[in-house]
Amino acid sequence: LWNDGTVCDDNFNKQTSDNICKELGFDKSASWSSGYVLENAAQDEISINLDDIVCETDNWEDCTYSTDHNCNHGEDVKLSCRNIVYGNGFTLLNENKESN
C-alpha cells in the first residue's frame, strides 16, 4: 500500500519494484505481479493511490508517478522484497546458480 491505497501496474517494471523495495529498506525486489490480492470485496474498498510509476535510475526520488489513476483493482501490484545476505565468503544463489 502507498498512503493507505494500492499501486497500479501501469508502466510497472523490475526497476520500479527494486526502487520501492529499497525505499522500504530492502536490497531489491524478489518478485512482483498484479491482480486481486485480497478477497475482491475487501480490495475494492481500498482506493488506488499511485499509478504510472516510471523509474529510470536506482533512486526513488528520481521516479515519476501520478496520484490520479485510470486503473481497476485487477491491476493492483503485489510486491515481494528481499535482502541479499553476504557473509564469511558465502553468497546466496538462486536456482540458476546466479546471485540476485
N, C-alpha and C positions, 0 to 999 in steps of 0.2 A: 504494500500500500504506500502511496505517496500522499501526505497530508490527508490521511484517512480515506483516500479514494484509490481506485485501481489505476493501472497504467495500460494504455492501449498499445497493441503491437505494430501499429503503422510505423514503418521505417526502422523498427527494432532489429538489432543485429548483435553479433558477438562483441563488437567494440562497445556498444551501448551497455550490454549486460555486464561486461568487465568493469566499466566505469561505475555503474551503480553498485556493484559488489565492493569495489574499492572504497566508494563513498560510505558504505556500511561497515568498513573496517576489515574486509576480507581481501585476500590476494587477487582473486579473479572469480569469474563465474564458472560453475560446473556444468550447468545446462539451463536452457530456457525453452518454454513452449507457450502456447496461448490457447485459450478456450475457457470453458467454465471450470473453476477450481472448487468453488463451494456448491452446495445444492443451489440450483438455479434461482429459486425464490429468494434465498438469502443474498446471493451475489447481486441480483437485480436491485436490491435496496441500497447498494453502495454506489456512490457517484464515481464517474470516470473523471479523474483529475489531471491526467497527463497524457499527451498524445504527440505524435510526430517528433520523437526524440531523434536527433542527429548528432553523433559524436565523431569527430574527425581526428581527435587526439586522445591521449591517455588521461586527460583531466576532465572531470565532470564540469568544472567551471567553464570550459570551452564548448560544452554541448549546447545545442539549441533545442527548444521544445515549445509546445503550445499547451496552455491550460484550458483551451477550448477543444472539443473533440467532435469527430464525426464517426464514432465507434459504437459498437454494442458490446455487451459483456462476453460474447463469443470470441472477442479479440483481446481479452484481458491477458496480461503477461503473468506467467508463473515462473519465477526465477529461483534457482538454487546457486548458492555461493560456496566457495571453499577456500581453504588456506593450503598453501604448498608447505610441506614440512621438510626441513633440511636438518641434518644433524649427524655428527660422527661419520661424515663421509657418505652417508646414505641419502638417496633421493627417491621419493615415491614415484613409481612409473604407472602409467595406465596399462590396460590390457594389450596395447600395441607396443609395449616396452618403450614408450616415449614419456618424457617428463612434460607435464602440462604446465 
